[in-house]
Amino acid sequence: MNSIKHIQNALSELDTEVEKILLNWDIPLNEKDNLMLPLLQQKKVLTQTLEDLEYLRDNPPTPNQPCGISKYRAE
């Protein structure tokens, strides 16, 4: 699935951005928090999407049946 590769690449880019912010000593801590919050929110959504796509790849739904993703999620 190409979408899995794209999401993995996006997650890698987000990690790089967060790392750049953390390693930049010129940015005050409260500003780092403000810069990282949207990135970490995006990462949470992308991680869940990746898990869902991997689940669907490994457990394809039968025709005319719900996919069952909500059954395997912990939350």
Secondary structure, 3 states (H helix, E strand, C coil): CHHHHHHHHHHHHHHHHHHHHHHCCCCCHHHHHHHHHHHHHHHHHHHHHHHHHHHHHHCCCCCCCCCCHHHHCCC
